Amino acid sequence: MMKRILATILIYLAGIGLALATVNINTASVEELEGVKGIGPSKAKAIVDYRGKNGPYKSLDDLKGVKGFGEKSVAKLRGELTAGEVSAAPVKAAKK
């Protein structure tokens, strides 16, 4: 019984950690970006496509160069997204 309670608590805490995690626009897939409130399939694809054509984002302000993103939308997403460093293997652009 104690193991079951502990397992439930650990799963709950892991879920909270995932909910609070920011999504890195330099490494996220279209599917990961779609999980962010305010980003639908077309915006997620546009983020990945822009990254594929222009290289990694230097800051979240670079999102303003992506169709569908302006000053207000970038400001709303600041708590959800990050433009962290890119790993050695860049993520490929979304398929058309």
BAMAR-482908 format. One record per residue: y, x, z of N, C-alpha, C in turn; residue number from 0. Coordinates in pm, 1 decimal, m for minus. Layout:
// BAMAR-482908
<r n_v="Y" n_u="X" n_w="Z" ca_v="Y" ca_u="X" ca_w="Z" c_v="Y" c_u="X" c_w="Z" num="NUM"/>
...
***
This chain:
// BAMAR-482908
<r n_v="m118.8" n_u="81.9" n_w="0.0" ca_v="0.0" ca_u="0.0" ca_w="0.0" c_v="126.7" c_u="87.4" c_w="0.0" num="0"/>
<r n_v="126.6" n_u="193.1" n_w="79.8" ca_v="243.3" ca_u="281.3" ca_w="88.7" c_v="268.0" c_u="351.6" c_w="m44.5" num="1"/>
<r n_v="161.7" n_u="390.5" n_w="m113.5" ca_v="177.6" ca_u="455.5" ca_w="m243.8" c_v="242.5" c_u="360.4" c_w="m344.3" num="2"/>
<r n_v="205.5" n_u="236.3" n_w="m339.8" ca_v="259.9" ca_u="136.5" ca_w="m430.5" c_v="409.9" c_u="117.4" c_w="m405.7" num="3"/>
<r n_v="448.9" n_u="111.9" n_w="m278.5" ca_v="590.2" ca_u="96.4" ca_w="m243.6" c_v="668.8" c_u="218.6" c_w="m288.9" num="4"/>
<r n_v="614.7" n_u="337.3" n_w="m264.6" ca_v="681.5" ca_u="460.0" ca_w="m304.9" c_v="696.7" c_u="466.7" c_w="m456.9" num="5"/>
<r n_v="592.9" n_u="429.8" n_w="m529.4" ca_v="597.8" ca_u="429.9" ca_w="m675.3" c_v="704.8" c_u="332.6" c_w="m725.9" num="6"/>
<r n_v="713.6" n_u="216.5" n_w="m665.1" ca_v="814.5" ca_u="117.5" ca_w="m703.6" c_v="955.2" c_u="170.7" c_w="m679.7" num="7"/>
<r n_v="975.2" n_u="235.7" n_w="m567.0" ca_v="1106.1" ca_u="293.3" ca_w="m535.3" c_v="1142.2" c_u="402.1" c_w="m636.1" num="8"/>
<r n_v="1048.3" n_u="487.2" n_w="m669.8" ca_v="1074.5" ca_u="594.9" ca_w="m766.1" c_v="1108.9" c_u="540.4" c_w="m904.1" num="9"/>
<r n_v="1039.3" n_u="438.1" n_w="m946.3" ca_v="1067.9" ca_u="376.1" ca_w="m1076.2" c_v="1207.1" c_u="314.3" c_w="m1074.5" num="10"/>
<r n_v="1241.2" n_u="250.3" n_w="m966.7" ca_v="1374.6" ca_u="189.4" ca_w="m952.6" c_v="1483.3" c_u="295.8" c_w="m959.6" num="11"/>
<r n_v="1465.6" n_u="404.7" n_w="m887.4" ca_v="1565.2" ca_u="512.3" ca_w="m887.4" c_v="1577.2" c_u="578.2" c_w="m1025.0" num="12"/>
<r n_v="1465.5" n_u="594.3" n_w="m1094.2" ca_v="1469.4" ca_u="651.8" ca_w="m1229.0" c_v="1547.1" c_u="560.4" c_w="m1322.6" num="13"/>
<r n_v="1530.6" n_u="431.5" n_w="m1308.6" ca_v="1603.4" ca_u="335.0" ca_w="m1390.7" c_v="1752.9" c_u="341.8" c_w="m1366.8" num="14"/>
<r n_v="1792.1" n_u="359.7" n_w="m1242.7" ca_v="1934.8" ca_u="372.9" ca_w="m1210.5" c_v="1989.7" c_u="499.3" c_w="m1275.9" num="15"/>
<r n_v="1914.8" n_u="607.1" n_w="m1269.7" ca_v="1958.4" ca_u="733.0" ca_w="m1330.5" c_v="1977.8" c_u="718.2" c_w="m1479.5" num="16"/>
<r n_v="1888.4" n_u="649.0" n_w="m1545.3" ca_v="1901.6" ca_u="627.9" ca_w="m1689.8" c_v="2020.6" c_u="539.1" c_w="m1721.6" num="17"/>
<r n_v="2045.1" n_u="440.7" n_w="m1639.0" ca_v="2156.3" ca_u="349.1" ca_w="m1663.2" c_v="2290.5" c_u="419.8" c_w="m1647.9" num="18"/>
<r n_v="2295.2" n_u="519.2" n_w="m1561.8" ca_v="2420.4" ca_u="590.1" ca_w="m1536.6" c_v="2439.7" c_u="710.9" c_w="m1627.9" num="19"/>
<r n_v="2338.7" n_u="746.8" n_w="m1703.3" ca_v="2345.4" ca_u="865.5" ca_w="m1788.6" c_v="2437.6" c_u="840.7" c_w="m1907.5" num="20"/>
<r n_v="2508.2" n_u="945.2" n_w="m1946.9" ca_v="2591.1" ca_u="935.8" ca_w="m2066.3" c_v="2509.7" c_u="979.4" c_w="m2187.2" num="21"/>
<r n_v="2543.9" n_u="927.8" n_w="m2301.3" ca_v="2474.6" ca_u="958.7" ca_w="m2425.4" c_v="2554.6" c_u="1065.0" c_w="m2499.6" num="22"/>
<r n_v="2487.7" n_u="1172.1" n_w="m2539.0" ca_v="2551.8" ca_u="1282.3" ca_w="m2610.4" c_v="2557.0" c_u="1247.7" c_w="m2758.9" num="23"/>
<r n_v="2677.8" n_u="1232.1" n_w="m2812.7" ca_v="2692.0" ca_u="1194.6" ca_w="m2953.7" c_v="2651.2" c_u="1306.4" c_w="m3048.6" num="24"/>
<r n_v="2631.5" n_u="1426.6" n_w="m2997.0" ca_v="2587.8" ca_u="1538.3" ca_w="m3081.3" c_v="2436.2" c_u="1547.0" c_w="m3093.4" num="25"/>
<r n_v="2363.4" n_u="1478.9" n_w="m3007.2" ca_v="2218.1" ca_u="1488.9" ca_w="m3011.6" c_v="2147.4" c_u="1353.5" c_w="m3018.3" num="26"/>
<r n_v="2219.2" n_u="1245.7" n_w="m2993.9" ca_v="2157.6" ca_u="1112.8" ca_w="m2986.8" c_v="2112.9" c_u="1062.6" c_w="m3123.8" num="27"/>
<r n_v="2003.3" n_u="990.3" n_w="m3121.9" ca_v="1954.5" ca_u="923.6" ca_w="m3243.4" c_v="2029.2" c_u="791.2" c_w="m3259.4" num="28"/>
<r n_v="2011.3" n_u="728.4" n_w="m3373.9" ca_v="2071.5" ca_u="597.4" ca_w="m3397.7" c_v="2025.0" c_u="499.7" c_w="m3290.3" num="29"/>
<r n_v="1897.8" n_u="502.7" n_w="m3258.0" ca_v="1841.4" ca_u="410.7" ca_w="m3159.5" c_v="1903.3" c_u="432.5" c_w="m3021.9" num="30"/>
<r n_v="1923.1" n_u="557.7" n_w="m2982.4" ca_v="1984.2" ca_u="587.2" ca_w="m2852.7" c_v="2128.8" c_u="538.3" c_w="m2848.9" num="31"/>
<r n_v="2200.3" n_u="556.9" n_w="m2957.8" ca_v="2339.6" ca_u="512.3" ca_w="m2964.0" c_v="2350.1" c_u="360.3" c_w="m2960.4" num="32"/>
<r n_v="2254.2" n_u="292.2" n_w="m3021.4" ca_v="2253.6" ca_u="145.8" ca_w="m3020.3" c_v="2238.1" c_u="92.1" c_w="m2878.3" num="33"/>
<r n_v="2181.6" n_u="170.6" n_w="m2789.7" ca_v="2164.1" ca_u="128.9" ca_w="m2650.7" c_v="2292.5" c_u="130.9" c_w="m2569.8" num="34"/>
<r n_v="2398.0" n_u="183.6" n_w="m2626.3" ca_v="2527.8" ca_u="189.7" ca_w="m2558.1" c_v="2602.9" c_u="60.3" c_w="m2585.3" num="35"/>
<r n_v="2652.4" n_u="m2.1" n_w="m2479.6" ca_v="2727.7" ca_u="m126.5" ca_w="m2494.1" c_v="2850.8" c_u="m100.7" c_w="m2581.1" num="36"/>
<r n_v="2868.0" n_u="m180.8" n_w="m2684.6" ca_v="2981.5" ca_u="m166.5" ca_w="m2775.2" c_v="2948.2" c_u="m92.4" c_w="m2903.5" num="37"/>
<r n_v="2824.4" n_u="m40.3" n_w="m2913.1" ca_v="2782.9" ca_u="29.0" ca_w="m3036.2" c_v="2663.4" c_u="m45.4" c_w="m3094.8" num="38"/>
<r n_v="2684.1" n_u="m102.3" n_w="m3210.4" ca_v="2577.4" ca_u="m172.4" ca_w="m3279.8" c_v="2512.8" c_u="m81.2" c_w="m3382.2" num="39"/>
<r n_v="2420.4" n_u="m134.8" n_w="m3461.4" ca_v="2347.7" ca_u="m54.1" ca_w="m3559.6" c_v="2437.1" c_u="17.2" c_w="m3661.4" num="40"/>
<r n_v="2538.9" n_u="m51.2" n_w="m3713.7" ca_v="2622.4" ca_u="12.0" ca_w="m3817.0" c_v="2708.5" c_u="123.8" c_w="m3758.3" num="41"/>
<r n_v="2763.6" n_u="103.9" n_w="m3639.4" ca_v="2843.7" ca_u="209.0" ca_w="m3576.4" c_v="2755.9" c_u="327.1" c_w="m3536.1" num="42"/>
<r n_v="2636.1" n_u="299.2" n_w="m3486.2" ca_v="2543.6" ca_u="407.1" ca_w="m3447.6" c_v="2508.8" c_u="492.2" c_w="m3569.4" num="43"/>
<r n_v="2480.4" n_u="427.1" n_w="m3679.6" ca_v="2447.0" ca_u="499.4" ca_w="m3803.4" c_v="2566.9" c_u="580.5" c_w="m3851.7" num="44"/>
<r n_v="2686.6" n_u="522.1" n_w="m3840.8" ca_v="2807.9" ca_u="592.0" ca_w="m3884.1" c_v="2831.9" c_u="718.3" c_w="m3800.6" num="45"/>
<r n_v="2804.4" n_u="711.6" n_w="m3670.4" ca_v="2820.1" ca_u="828.8" ca_w="m3582.7" c_v="2726.2" c_u="940.6" c_w="m3626.8" num="46"/>
<r n_v="2601.2" n_u="906.6" n_w="m3650.9" ca_v="2501.9" ca_u="1006.2" ca_w="m3690.3" c_v="2531.5" c_u="1060.6" c_w="m3830.1" num="47"/>
<r n_v="2569.9" n_u="973.4" n_w="m3922.2" ca_v="2602.8" ca_u="1018.0" ca_w="m4058.5" c_v="2722.9" c_u="1112.5" c_w="m4058.7" num="48"/>
<r n_v="2826.1" n_u="1077.6" n_w="m3982.8" ca_v="2946.1" ca_u="1162.0" ca_w="m3974.0" c_v="2909.0" c_u="1299.7" c_w="m3918.4" num="49"/>
<r n_v="2825.5" n_u="1300.1" n_w="m3817.2" ca_v="2778.9" ca_u="1426.1" ca_w="m3757.3" c_v="2701.4" c_u="1508.8" c_w="m3859.3" num="50"/>
<r n_v="2620.4" n_u="1443.1" n_w="m3940.4" ca_v="2542.7" ca_u="1513.2" ca_w="m4043.1" c_v="2630.4" c_u="1575.5" c_w="m4150.9" num="51"/>
<r n_v="2740.8" n_u="1510.8" n_w="m4183.4" ca_v="2831.0" ca_u="1560.1" ca_w="m4288.2" c_v="2932.4" c_u="1660.9" c_w="m4236.7" num="52"/>
<r n_v="2978.2" n_u="1644.1" n_w="m4112.4" ca_v="3089.4" ca_u="1723.8" ca_w="m4060.0" c_v="3052.0" c_u="1820.7" c_w="m3949.0" num="53"/>
<r n_v="2926.1" n_u="1821.9" n_w="m3909.5" ca_v="2884.9" ca_u="1909.1" ca_w="m3800.1" c_v="2906.6" c_u="1841.7" c_w="m3665.6" num="54"/>
<r n_v="2879.5" n_u="1914.0" n_w="m3558.3" ca_v="2887.4" ca_u="1853.8" ca_w="m3424.7" c_v="3030.0" c_u="1812.2" c_w="m3387.6" num="55"/>
<r n_v="3035.3" n_u="1710.2" n_w="m3304.3" ca_v="3163.2" ca_u="1664.2" ca_w="m3251.4" c_v="3212.2" c_u="1765.0" c_w="m3147.4" num="56"/>
<r n_v="3340.7" n_u="1797.3" n_w="m3152.6" ca_v="3399.5" ca_u="1888.6" ca_w="m3054.2" c_v="3442.4" c_u="1812.6" c_w="m2929.3" num="57"/>
<r n_v="3482.6" n_u="1686.7" n_w="m2947.8" ca_v="3522.3" ca_u="1601.1" ca_w="m2836.6" c_v="3502.7" c_u="1455.4" c_w="m2878.2" num="58"/>
<r n_v="3512.2" n_u="1365.5" n_w="m2781.5" ca_v="3499.3" ca_u="1223.5" ca_w="m2813.4" c_v="3611.1" c_u="1175.7" c_w="m2905.0" num="59"/>
<r n_v="3723.9" n_u="1243.1" n_w="m2901.6" ca_v="3834.5" ca_u="1205.7" ca_w="m2989.7" c_v="3797.2" c_u="1218.7" c_w="m3137.1" num="60"/>
<r n_v="3699.5" n_u="1301.4" n_w="m3168.5" ca_v="3653.0" ca_u="1315.1" ca_w="m3307.2" c_v="3593.5" c_u="1184.5" c_w="m3359.5" num="61"/>
<r n_v="3552.4" n_u="1094.7" n_w="m3269.7" ca_v="3498.8" ca_u="964.7" ca_w="m3312.5" c_v="3602.2" c_u="883.8" c_w="m3389.5" num="62"/>
<r n_v="3729.8" n_u="913.7" n_w="m3368.5" ca_v="3835.6" ca_u="840.6" ca_w="m3439.4" c_v="3828.2" c_u="864.1" c_w="m3590.0" num="63"/>
<r n_v="3757.1" n_u="969.0" n_w="m3632.0" ca_v="3737.3" ca_u="995.6" ca_w="m3773.8" c_v="3623.2" c_u="915.3" c_w="m3833.8" num="64"/>
<r n_v="3548.3" n_u="844.5" n_w="m3750.2" ca_v="3434.8" ca_u="763.2" ca_w="m3794.3" c_v="3484.1" c_u="621.0" c_w="m3819.2" num="65"/>
<r n_v="3446.7" n_u="564.7" n_w="m3933.2" ca_v="3487.5" ca_u="428.7" ca_w="m3967.5" c_v="3444.3" c_u="332.1" c_w="m3856.9" num="66"/>
<r n_v="3537.5" n_u="249.8" n_w="m3812.7" ca_v="3507.0" ca_u="150.7" ca_w="m3710.3" c_v="3548.6" c_u="192.3" c_w="m3570.2" num="67"/>
<r n_v="3598.4" n_u="315.0" n_w="m3555.5" ca_v="3640.5" ca_u="363.5" ca_w="m3424.6" c_v="3788.6" c_u="395.7" c_w="m3427.0" num="68"/>
<r n_v="3858.0" n_u="344.3" n_w="m3330.0" ca_v="4000.1" ca_u="372.6" ca_w="m3314.9" c_v="4028.3" c_u="416.3" c_w="m3172.5" num="69"/>
<r n_v="4154.1" n_u="426.0" n_w="m3140.1" ca_v="4197.7" ca_u="470.2" ca_w="m3007.9" c_v="4136.9" c_u="385.3" c_w="m2896.2" num="70"/>
<r n_v="4142.6" n_u="251.9" n_w="m2912.0" ca_v="4094.0" ca_u="160.4" ca_w="m2807.8" c_v="3942.8" c_u="167.9" c_w="m2791.3" num="71"/>
<r n_v="3870.0" n_u="169.4" n_w="m2901.9" ca_v="3723.7" ca_u="171.3" ca_w="m2890.8" c_v="3674.9" c_u="302.7" c_w="m2831.1" num="72"/>
<r n_v="3738.4" n_u="413.4" n_w="m2865.7" ca_v="3699.6" ca_u="542.7" ca_w="m2808.3" c_v="3730.6" c_u="542.9" c_w="m2658.6" num="73"/>
<r n_v="3844.3" n_u="488.0" n_w="m2619.5" ca_v="3881.4" ca_u="482.1" ca_w="m2477.7" c_v="3779.0" c_u="401.3" c_w="m2397.3" num="74"/>
<r n_v="3730.7" n_u="290.3" n_w="m2454.1" ca_v="3631.9" ca_u="206.2" ca_w="m2385.5" c_v="3498.0" c_u="277.3" c_w="m2368.6" num="75"/>
<r n_v="3465.8" n_u="367.5" n_w="m2460.4" ca_v="3334.9" ca_u="433.7" ca_w="m2459.3" c_v="3333.5" c_u="564.8" c_w="m2380.1" num="76"/>
<r n_v="3445.9" n_u="609.3" n_w="m2330.3" ca_v="3454.5" ca_u="739.3" ca_w="m2262.0" c_v="3356.0" c_u="753.8" c_w="m2146.3" num="77"/>
<r n_v="3330.8" n_u="649.4" n_w="m2072.5" ca_v="3236.8" ca_u="657.4" ca_w="m1960.8" c_v="3091.0" c_u="655.3" c_w="m2002.9" num="78"/>
<r n_v="3065.8" n_u="614.9" n_w="m2126.2" ca_v="2928.8" ca_u="599.4" ca_w="m2176.2" c_v="2881.7" c_u="716.9" c_w="m2261.2" num="79"/>
<r n_v="2976.5" n_u="787.6" n_w="m2323.1" ca_v="2942.9" ca_u="892.1" ca_w="m2418.9" c_v="2995.0" c_u="1027.9" c_w="m2375.6" num="80"/>
<r n_v="2934.2" n_u="1131.9" n_w="m2430.0" ca_v="2981.9" ca_u="1268.0" ca_w="m2412.7" c_v="2963.1" c_u="1341.8" c_w="m2544.5" num="81"/>
<r n_v="3040.1" n_u="1446.9" n_w="m2563.3" ca_v="3024.8" ca_u="1531.8" ca_w="m2682.0" c_v="2978.9" c_u="1668.6" c_w="m2634.2" num="82"/>
<r n_v="2863.7" n_u="1669.6" n_w="m2569.2" ca_v="2809.8" ca_u="1792.8" ca_w="m2513.8" c_v="2762.5" c_u="1888.5" c_w="m2621.4" num="83"/>
<r n_v="2716.1" n_u="2002.3" n_w="m2574.9" ca_v="2668.9" ca_u="2106.1" ca_w="m2667.1" c_v="2546.7" c_u="2060.1" c_w="m2745.3" num="84"/>
<r n_v="2529.7" n_u="2121.1" n_w="m2860.1" ca_v="2417.6" ca_u="2090.2" ca_w="m2948.5" c_v="2306.8" c_u="2190.6" c_w="m2923.2" num="85"/>
<r n_v="2182.8" n_u="2143.8" n_w="m2925.3" ca_v="2069.3" ca_u="2234.7" ca_w="m2912.5" c_v="2053.3" c_u="2313.4" c_w="m3042.5" num="86"/>
<r n_v="1960.4" n_u="2406.3" n_w="m3044.5" ca_v="1939.8" ca_u="2492.5" ca_w="m3161.3" c_v="1901.2" c_u="2412.7" c_w="m3285.5" num="87"/>
<r n_v="1828.2" n_u="2303.8" n_w="m3269.4" ca_v="1784.7" ca_u="2223.2" ca_w="m3382.9" c_v="1871.4" c_u="2097.8" c_w="m3392.4" num="88"/>
<r n_v="1962.5" n_u="2090.2" n_w="m3489.2" ca_v="2050.0" ca_u="1972.8" ca_w="m3500.8" c_v="1972.1" c_u="1847.9" c_w="m3539.4" num="89"/>
<r n_v="2021.7" n_u="1733.4" n_w="m3496.7" ca_v="1960.6" ca_u="1604.8" ca_w="m3528.4" c_v="2000.1" c_u="1567.9" c_w="m3670.6" num="90"/>
<r n_v="1903.9" n_u="1521.4" n_w="m3750.3" ca_v="1930.9" ca_u="1486.1" ca_w="m3889.4" c_v="2007.7" c_u="1354.6" c_w="m3898.5" num="91"/>
<r n_v="2078.7" n_u="1337.5" n_w="m4009.0" ca_v="2153.0" ca_u="1215.1" ca_w="m4034.2" c_v="2056.1" c_u="1098.5" c_w="m4051.1" num="92"/>
<r n_v="2104.3" n_u="978.9" n_w="m4023.4" ca_v="2021.3" ca_u="859.2" ca_w="m4036.0" c_v="1983.3" c_u="834.5" c_w="m4181.5" num="93"/>
<r n_v="1867.1" n_u="774.9" n_w="m4201.2" ca_v="1823.0" ca_u="740.3" ca_w="m4336.4" c_v="1900.2" c_u="620.8" c_w="m4384.7" num="94"/>
<r n_v="1920.1" n_u="616.2" n_w="m4515.3" ca_v="1994.9" ca_u="503.1" ca_w="m4574.3" c_v="1905.8" c_u="388.3" c_w="m4601.0" num="95"/>
***
